[in-house]
Amino acid sequence: MTAELIKIALNNAFKPELLEIIDSSAAHAGHAGTRSGGGHYHVTIVAGAFEGQSSVQRHQLVYKALGDLMKQQIHALGINALPPSEKTKGNLR
């Protein structure tokens, strides 16, 4: 459910060329954040909005796009945010 909400929010905000969301919440069962309902996710996103942005700025844009999901449903989020010009440099995991 949360992964789908992440997908919708990021698609709406960035219209990405590539979006991959991995839910690794099950691997963190019993962890304090998961006990309170927050999940663990990793996002790989390629979008033009990241062109000319530093890694920190890209992460800030993703956090902003996810808004309340970061406060309510996401405990941990790994982000691999790239502009299209960098996706061919071996930066995709």
Number of C-alpha atoms within 10 A of each C-alpha: 7 14 19 10 13 21 17 13 18 22 17 11 16 18 16 17 12 14 17 12 16 13 14 14 19 11 9 13 13 11 14 11 17 18 11 12 12 20 24 21 19 16 20 17 25 24 22 14 17 22 14 12 14 12 14 10 13 21 18 12 19 22 16 15 18 19 12 11 17 17 10 12 20 21 19 16 16 13 17 19 28 26 19 18 13 14 15 9 8 7 11 13 5
